Amino acid sequence: MKRLFFSGLISCALVVLLASVAHSDRTWYLTCMGSNNVIMGDARSDTPLKAIAAPLPGDPFISHPHGIAIHNGINCILITCTVMPGDISQAGETITVLEANTGKVLSTHKVSLKASPSKAAPVEVMFSPNTNPPIAHITNMLEGTVWMASWNPNKGL
């Protein structure tokens, strides 16, 4: 997986944007904290294909996406729900699962044992290499915890 880092101005707040490129080198994904979207783009023409959105109060949802990890073997993208840029009081507590080849929003999972809203602020996510089943690790910025998510081939995460 290749990782690219960008910075930009979104919703009047300077945020760090994280992009990942799938192994096929054909599709890139960009998380946008200020707009609550994940942008899916064509890596060969370097053009956006679509904005992936799933607003609250829906379930599953995407809210203040920051961290991103792609596992091509299971066609899965994990997105962290971190914080509203410029307002740490709006910290999230979930990760959202996307289908990599379509961008379809599949599910949202809480990564805190505290009562909601826990404001754990999951910030980064990564798949551990060479694990079977695939395992992801999620760091919670404001809670100071690390969570593990294990892939179940029959149910997903």
Backbone as CSV, one residue per row, in Angstrom:
resi,resn,N_x,N_y,N_z,CA_x,CA_y,CA_z,C_x,C_y,C_z
1,MET,0.846,-1.167,0.000,0.000,0.000,0.000,0.893,1.231,0.000
2,LYS,0.593,2.168,-0.853,1.303,3.437,-0.907,0.526,4.443,-0.081
3,ARG,1.222,5.310,0.609,0.554,6.344,1.396,1.019,7.709,0.920
4,LEU,0.078,8.590,0.765,0.351,9.957,0.359,-0.221,10.881,1.405
5,PHE,0.449,11.968,1.682,-0.041,12.897,2.688,-0.290,14.256,2.047
6,PHE,-1.417,14.866,2.371,-1.796,16.166,1.845,-2.200,17.052,3.011
7,SER,-2.146,18.339,2.824,-2.764,19.247,3.789,-3.610,20.226,2.997
8,GLY,-4.663,20.710,3.615,-5.542,21.609,2.889,-6.483,22.334,3.820
9,LEU,-7.199,23.284,3.280,-8.154,24.070,4.039,-9.554,23.580,3.722
10,ILE,-10.249,23.041,4.729,-11.603,22.539,4.536,-12.452,23.075,5.672
11,SER,-13.599,23.600,5.342,-14.529,24.151,6.338,-13.830,25.138,7.270
12,CYS,-12.978,25.979,6.708,-12.279,27.038,7.450,-11.395,26.502,8.562
13,ALA,-10.945,25.267,8.451,-10.041,24.701,9.449,-8.922,23.966,8.733
14,LEU,-7.686,24.217,9.136,-6.565,23.516,8.532,-6.554,22.095,9.077
15,VAL,-6.620,21.141,8.193,-6.646,19.743,8.614,-5.628,18.965,7.801
16,VAL,-5.207,17.845,8.333,-4.337,16.946,7.594,-5.219,15.904,6.940
17,LEU,-5.019,15.692,5.672,-5.791,14.716,4.924,-4.894,13.534,4.625
18,LEU,-5.431,12.356,4.682,-4.656,11.153,4.440,-5.253,10.421,3.261
19,ALA,-4.415,10.070,2.321,-4.882,9.338,1.147,-4.178,8.001,1.082
20,SER,-4.853,7.012,0.568,-4.272,5.697,0.351,-4.580,5.271,-1.063
21,VAL,-3.674,4.509,-1.633,-3.856,3.991,-2.984,-3.920,2.476,-2.893
22,ALA,-4.923,1.888,-3.536,-5.071,0.435,-3.545,-3.924,-0.193,-4.327
23,HIS,-3.641,-1.484,-4.056,-2.546,-2.191,-4.728,-2.665,-2.153,-6.241
24,SER,-3.854,-2.083,-6.746,-4.045,-2.064,-8.194,-3.519,-0.770,-8.806
25,ASP,-3.226,0.224,-7.969,-2.780,1.543,-8.418,-3.809,2.226,-9.301
26,ARG,-5.063,1.820,-9.213,-6.113,2.414,-10.042,-7.040,3.333,-9.268
27,THR,-7.109,3.160,-7.966,-8.063,3.932,-7.175,-7.372,4.515,-5.952
28,TRP,-7.659,5.785,-5.665,-7.184,6.383,-4.429,-8.384,6.835,-3.602
29,TYR,-8.136,6.974,-2.301,-9.171,7.372,-1.345,-8.591,8.483,-0.488
30,LEU,-9.381,9.496,-0.220,-8.938,10.649,0.541,-9.965,10.944,1.626
31,THR,-9.534,10.980,2.883,-10.453,11.308,3.973,-10.482,12.819,4.161
32,CYS,-11.666,13.355,4.409,-11.858,14.805,4.571,-12.624,15.061,5.861
33,MET,-11.895,15.368,6.938,-12.509,15.547,8.250,-13.586,16.619,8.269
34,GLY,-13.338,17.728,7.606,-14.258,18.858,7.676,-15.540,18.674,6.901
35,SER,-15.534,17.791,5.902,-16.737,17.621,5.077,-17.479,16.322,5.361
36,ASN,-16.927,15.469,6.225,-17.526,14.163,6.542,-17.613,13.259,5.318
37,ASN,-16.696,13.420,4.381,-16.684,12.613,3.162,-15.371,11.863,3.006
38,VAL,-15.446,10.794,2.246,-14.264,10.110,1.739,-14.353,10.256,0.225
39,ILE,-13.300,10.760,-0.382,-13.286,10.946,-1.827,-12.606,9.738,-2.455
40,MET,-13.238,9.181,-3.478,-12.704,8.043,-4.223,-12.279,8.585,-5.583
41,GLY,-11.030,8.288,-6.000,-10.544,8.855,-7.247,-9.804,7.868,-8.119
42,ASP,-9.619,8.255,-9.362,-8.887,7.464,-10.351,-7.411,7.848,-10.270
43,ALA,-6.550,6.886,-9.921,-5.130,7.162,-9.736,-4.407,7.401,-11.054
44,ARG,-4.913,6.867,-12.127,-4.230,7.046,-13.416,-4.470,8.426,-14.003
45,SER,-5.696,8.929,-13.885,-5.992,10.268,-14.410,-5.929,11.334,-13.320
46,ASP,-5.750,10.891,-12.061,-5.706,11.777,-10.902,-6.930,12.685,-10.837
47,THR,-8.103,12.063,-10.992,-9.362,12.801,-10.913,-10.301,12.134,-9.914
48,PRO,-11.075,12.921,-9.172,-12.060,12.338,-8.258,-13.155,11.618,-9.038
49,LEU,-13.598,10.479,-8.517,-14.701,9.732,-9.119,-16.009,9.998,-8.390
50,LYS,-15.937,10.007,-7.043,-17.151,10.276,-6.271,-16.807,10.613,-4.834
51,ALA,-17.740,11.296,-4.192,-17.655,11.572,-2.762,-18.528,10.548,-2.053
52,ILE,-17.942,9.853,-1.091,-18.668,8.847,-0.320,-19.123,9.514,0.973
53,ALA,-20.423,9.547,1.191,-20.983,10.179,2.386,-22.041,9.268,2.990
54,ALA,-22.128,9.282,4.291,-23.171,8.565,5.030,-23.404,9.371,6.306
55,PRO,-24.240,10.405,6.238,-24.382,11.328,7.364,-25.099,10.724,8.570
56,LEU,-24.756,11.289,9.735,-25.504,10.989,10.953,-26.903,11.566,10.794
57,PRO,-27.926,11.029,11.393,-27.936,9.961,12.377,-28.044,8.571,11.770
58,GLY,-27.775,8.424,10.482,-27.866,7.120,9.839,-26.903,6.106,10.421
59,ASP,-27.151,4.859,10.150,-26.267,3.784,10.568,-26.210,2.775,9.433
60,PRO,-25.082,2.588,8.798,-23.754,3.093,9.144,-23.582,4.561,8.760
61,PHE,-22.535,5.197,9.343,-22.296,6.611,9.062,-20.801,6.891,8.942
62,ILE,-20.498,8.026,8.329,-19.134,8.560,8.263,-19.185,9.939,8.901
63,SER,-18.328,10.170,9.902,-18.291,11.457,10.583,-16.840,11.815,10.895
64,HIS,-16.380,12.956,10.426,-15.020,13.451,10.658,-13.961,12.383,10.364
65,PRO,-13.967,11.824,9.149,-13.026,10.751,8.821,-11.585,11.251,8.777
66,HIS,-10.680,10.459,9.329,-9.259,10.827,9.322,-8.404,9.630,8.913
67,GLY,-8.228,8.667,9.828,-7.380,7.509,9.535,-8.018,6.603,8.501
68,ILE,-7.167,5.972,7.681,-7.672,5.096,6.624,-6.710,3.933,6.437
69,ALA,-7.268,2.746,6.237,-6.467,1.554,5.939,-7.214,0.723,4.907
70,ILE,-6.475,0.190,3.945,-7.064,-0.639,2.888,-6.485,-2.037,2.985
71,HIS,-7.356,-3.037,2.880,-6.920,-4.434,2.770,-7.506,-4.970,1.474
72,ASN,-6.666,-5.085,0.452,-7.139,-5.530,-0.858,-7.596,-6.983,-0.853
73,GLY,-7.025,-7.803,0.014,-7.385,-9.216,0.066,-8.828,-9.463,0.459
74,ILE,-9.419,-8.543,1.217,-10.816,-8.694,1.642,-11.690,-7.552,1.111
75,ASN,-11.128,-6.733,0.202,-11.891,-5.652,-0.434,-12.483,-4.706,0.616
76,CYS,-11.655,-4.315,1.581,-12.145,-3.585,2.752,-11.323,-2.329,3.012
77,ILE,-12.019,-1.252,3.363,-11.386,-0.012,3.815,-11.941,0.304,5.198
78,LEU,-11.070,0.663,6.131,-11.491,1.114,7.453,-11.198,2.603,7.570
79,ILE,-12.158,3.351,8.104,-12.059,4.799,8.265,-12.310,5.130,9.739
80,THR,-11.462,5.962,10.339,-11.705,6.375,11.727,-12.577,7.627,11.775
81,CYS,-13.410,7.708,12.799,-14.245,8.885,13.081,-13.533,9.648,14.195
82,THR,-12.797,10.703,13.842,-11.887,11.342,14.783,-12.529,12.543,15.480
83,VAL,-12.287,13.741,15.022,-12.851,14.951,15.649,-13.242,15.958,14.579
84,MET,-14.153,16.851,14.936,-14.493,17.976,14.070,-13.301,18.929,14.088
85,PRO,-12.736,19.281,12.929,-11.601,20.210,12.924,-11.947,21.506,13.657
86,GLY,-11.097,21.871,14.601,-11.306,23.105,15.354,-12.229,22.975,16.548
87,ASP,-12.802,21.784,16.786,-13.728,21.606,17.910,-13.564,20.207,18.500
88,ILE,-12.600,20.060,19.390,-12.295,18.750,19.970,-13.453,18.203,20.800
89,SER,-14.418,19.059,21.176,-15.570,18.570,21.939,-16.455,17.667,21.082
90,GLN,-16.285,17.714,19.759,-17.053,16.852,18.859,-16.208,15.656,18.417
91,ALA,-15.663,14.938,19.389,-14.840,13.763,19.102,-15.723,12.543,18.871
92,GLY,-15.305,11.698,17.957,-16.048,10.487,17.636,-15.628,9.298,18.483
93,GLU,-16.186,8.138,18.143,-15.890,6.918,18.896,-16.005,5.671,18.027
94,THR,-15.970,5.833,16.704,-16.257,4.700,15.820,-15.261,4.589,14.669
95,ILE,-15.296,3.409,14.035,-14.670,3.213,12.735,-15.775,2.778,11.778
96,THR,-15.602,3.103,10.513,-16.581,2.742,9.492,-15.909,1.867,8.454
97,VAL,-16.629,0.839,8.005,-16.121,-0.112,7.014,-16.728,0.217,5.655
98,LEU,-15.861,0.335,4.646,-16.297,0.561,3.270,-15.882,-0.620,2.406
99,GLU,-16.650,-0.885,1.370,-16.267,-1.855,0.353,-15.307,-1.132,-0.599
100,ALA,-14.082,-1.655,-0.757,-13.039,-0.924,-1.479,-13.355,-0.700,-2.951
101,ASN,-13.882,-1.703,-3.634,-14.055,-1.543,-5.082,-15.237,-0.657,-5.463
102,THR,-16.205,-0.478,-4.558,-17.388,0.331,-4.881,-17.514,1.596,-4.037
103,GLY,-16.899,1.610,-2.855,-17.080,2.720,-1.931,-18.339,2.609,-1.097
104,LYS,-19.053,1.496,-1.213,-20.283,1.299,-0.441,-19.963,1.287,1.055
105,VAL,-20.761,2.035,1.831,-20.598,2.084,3.281,-21.296,0.862,3.864
106,LEU,-20.526,-0.010,4.539,-21.057,-1.293,5.005,-21.505,-1.292,6.462
107,SER,-20.672,-0.745,7.366,-21.007,-0.831,8.790,-20.189,0.180,9.581
108,THR,-20.662,0.465,10.791,-19.969,1.347,11.728,-19.838,0.609,13.051
109,HIS,-18.648,0.708,13.679,-18.361,-0.038,14.908,-17.777,0.886,15.974
110,LYS,-18.321,0.817,17.183,-17.811,1.597,18.309,-16.509,0.973,18.800
111,VAL,-15.507,1.820,19.121,-14.227,1.325,19.629,-13.915,1.965,20.989
112,SER,-14.851,1.842,21.901,-14.687,2.314,23.269,-15.636,1.530,24.163
113,LEU,-15.206,1.266,25.383,-16.079,0.605,26.359,-16.860,1.621,27.191
114,LYS,-16.490,2.896,27.093,-17.179,3.939,27.852,-18.554,4.206,27.256
115,ALA,-19.442,4.756,28.082,-20.787,5.107,27.614,-20.704,6.173,26.522
116,SER,-21.627,6.103,25.580,-21.660,7.079,24.482,-22.276,8.392,24.955
117,PRO,-21.779,9.498,24.502,-20.627,9.630,23.618,-19.317,9.575,24.411
118,SER,-18.478,8.610,24.103,-17.229,8.413,24.846,-16.162,9.427,24.466
119,LYS,-16.262,9.987,23.253,-15.282,10.949,22.740,-13.872,10.359,22.730
120,ALA,-13.766,9.079,22.378,-12.479,8.385,22.334,-11.573,8.920,21.228
121,ALA,-12.138,9.381,20.132,-11.417,9.941,18.984,-10.451,8.951,18.342
122,PRO,-10.973,7.852,17.762,-10.077,6.973,17.013,-9.402,7.777,15.907
123,VAL,-8.081,7.693,15.851,-7.344,8.590,14.960,-6.606,7.860,13.851
124,GLU,-5.993,6.734,14.135,-5.256,5.988,13.109,-5.705,4.538,13.111
125,VAL,-5.575,3.907,11.959,-5.946,2.505,11.796,-4.958,1.870,10.832
126,MET,-4.604,0.625,11.087,-3.714,-0.095,10.176,-4.022,-1.583,10.221
127,PHE,-3.857,-2.238,9.094,-3.946,-3.689,9.054,-2.566,-4.257,9.337
128,SER,-2.504,-5.262,10.206,-1.239,-5.943,10.459,-0.909,-6.817,9.262
129,PRO,0.349,-6.825,8.827,0.706,-7.622,7.652,0.696,-9.117,7.948
130,ASN,0.353,-9.885,6.948,0.459,-11.349,6.976,-0.314,-12.005,8.105
131,THR,-1.488,-11.491,8.432,-2.319,-12.133,9.452,-3.498,-12.818,8.776
132,ASN,-3.890,-13.939,9.321,-5.029,-14.686,8.793,-5.819,-15.229,9.977
133,PRO,-7.012,-14.696,10.232,-7.738,-13.708,9.445,-7.093,-12.327,9.578
134,PRO,-7.422,-11.405,8.648,-6.886,-10.049,8.733,-7.253,-9.378,10.064
135,ILE,-6.269,-8.658,10.619,-6.449,-7.955,11.891,-6.059,-6.496,11.695
136,ALA,-6.885,-5.604,12.219,-6.592,-4.169,12.185,-6.403,-3.671,13.610
137,HIS,-5.565,-2.660,13.757,-5.354,-2.000,15.043,-5.793,-0.550,14.903
138,ILE,-6.528,-0.072,15.911,-7.087,1.278,15.908,-6.599,1.994,17.161
139,THR,-6.028,3.193,17.008,-5.587,3.970,18.164,-6.620,5.043,18.480
140,ASN,-6.952,5.157,19.761,-7.885,6.184,20.234,-7.090,7.325,20.855
141,MET,-7.147,8.477,20.220,-6.334,9.635,20.590,-6.666,10.162,21.989
142,LEU,-7.927,10.367,22.306,-8.287,10.991,23.578,-8.490,9.991,24.702
143,GLU,-8.662,8.738,24.368,-8.850,7.704,25.382,-7.531,7.019,25.722
144,GLY,-6.540,7.128,24.838,-5.243,6.504,25.092,-5.300,4.990,25.035
145,THR,-6.129,4.438,24.153,-6.260,2.987,24.041,-5.987,2.542,22.605
146,VAL,-5.683,1.255,22.472,-5.520,0.625,21.164,-6.522,-0.514,21.082
147,TRP,-7.270,-0.557,19.996,-8.261,-1.598,19.778,-7.833,-2.507,18.639
148,MET,-8.302,-3.748,18.677,-8.043,-4.697,17.610,-9.371,-5.106,16.988
149,ALA,-9.394,-5.156,15.662,-10.568,-5.641,14.933,-10.129,-6.839,14.112
150,SER,-10.852,-7.934,14.238,-10.522,-9.158,13.510,-11.583,-9.418,12.453
151,TRP,-11.154,-9.747,11.253,-12.056,-9.998,10.133,-12.663,-11.385,10.250
152,ASN,-13.983,-11.474,10.174,-14.694,-12.748,10.137,-15.203,-12.911,8.710
153,PRO,-14.716,-13.910,7.954,-15.113,-14.041,6.552,-16.616,-14.210,6.350
154,ASN,-17.339,-14.652,7.369,-18.787,-14.838,7.252,-19.582,-13.592,7.626
155,LYS,-18.991,-12.706,8.432,-19.727,-11.550,8.941,-19.044,-10.216,8.680
156,GLY,-17.797,-10.198,8.300,-17.045,-8.950,8.193,-16.363,-8.661,9.510
157,LEU,-16.242,-7.375,9.871,-15.583,-7.006,11.131,-16.484,-7.268,12.308
